[in-house]
């Protein structure tokens, strides 16, 4: 394997024994006219993930493309992601998490071609379909009616429009990435926002792989458990505030919209889960004009009165 490949595929994994083979093989089957490596960082899985990876390295025809590291102890998703990014030597980095997989064998080739031709873009990503509990569906992760859409920092302040395992971006060097990640509970969104400071990002509305939703996936658990979902929504608010503060309050309007929208969801969920402290705190940011139901408006008014 060459010391400086054109592309490094960054794959973090933890207890993915049921998924890791498909993820790895989807990368090794890529048709490319350039050199690429698959960097796998295992966060000390307690299942058979390690044995499966080693077996693939030793038996797969393209196993030599894999650069594998297993952590001595579990360091957590964010630390592991930061470690993996710094292990990537390629000019470009693509992400494929250990429980997702690609189906388009020209994915890497097409993304490299795009970035080589468009120097003002720093990130390019595709859409994906959901694999729900092992069943491949036709449901797209991102719902768009256009062929493609370009994004700048302004958009990333408000939301993450990309599917992590379907992106490729320029390797800008990630030595200090943990100083960024320490402020957040997930790494992809702040990473993409940071990249947007260097250039534009393009989302191509074509599905090239599958994004898994299963009982152990981060997104699935966050949606099912109130506390985790609450923290996810708070993280989205904090994300907007962090970047706005860092960029000299250039995006006050966008941050206000994020706070109002997320606070409405937080307040509603908090009331349903009898978490009155959270409901009283976030109701302050809810605009009553956006509440349609009379009963809901009355509840928000009451909570606002209690917040003073």
Order of alpha helices (4+ residues) and beta strands (2+ residues): beta-alpha-beta-alpha-beta-alpha-beta-beta-alpha-beta-beta-beta-alpha-beta-alpha-alpha-beta-alpha-alpha-alpha-alpha-alpha
